[in-house]
Amino acid sequence: MTKEEKKEIQEKYYKTEAGQAMKNRLIRLIITGTMGILFSIFLIYSNYTKDGNDIWQYILAGILLVASIIFIIGSINIRHKVLNKYAIKNSK
C-alpha cells in the first residue's frame, strides 16, 4: 500500500463511530504515558538535587518510566493492528 492509500484508510476508519472511540482512547493512553514519563523525570531530578539520595525513589521512577513507555508503545501497536484489520476487511 502506498502512503496515500494508508492515509485514506485511516481517515475513513476515524470517521466511523468505533474509530472515533478508539482514537480518543489511544490519545488518552499517549497522554497518560507522557505524563508518567515527565513525572518520573521530575522524581529523578528532585531526588538527585536533594541531599539524601533515596534509592527507592529511583526505583519508583524507573518503574514508572518503564510503565509509561509500555503505554505509549502499546497504543501505537494497537493503532497499527486495528487499522490493518480495517484495511484488510475493506479491501475486498
Secondary structure as the mmCIF struct_conf table of DSSP 4:
data_model
#
loop_
_struct_conf.conf_type_id
_struct_conf.id
_struct_conf.beg_label_comp_id
_struct_conf.beg_label_asym_id
_struct_conf.beg_label_seq_id
_struct_conf.end_label_comp_id
_struct_conf.end_label_asym_id
_struct_conf.end_label_seq_id
HELX_RH_AL_P HELX_RH_AL_P1 LYS A 3 LYS A 15
BEND BEND1 THR A 16 THR A 16
HELX_RH_AL_P HELX_RH_AL_P2 GLU A 17 THR A 49
BEND BEND2 LYS A 50 GLY A 52
HELX_RH_AL_P HELX_RH_AL_P3 ILE A 55 SER A 91
#
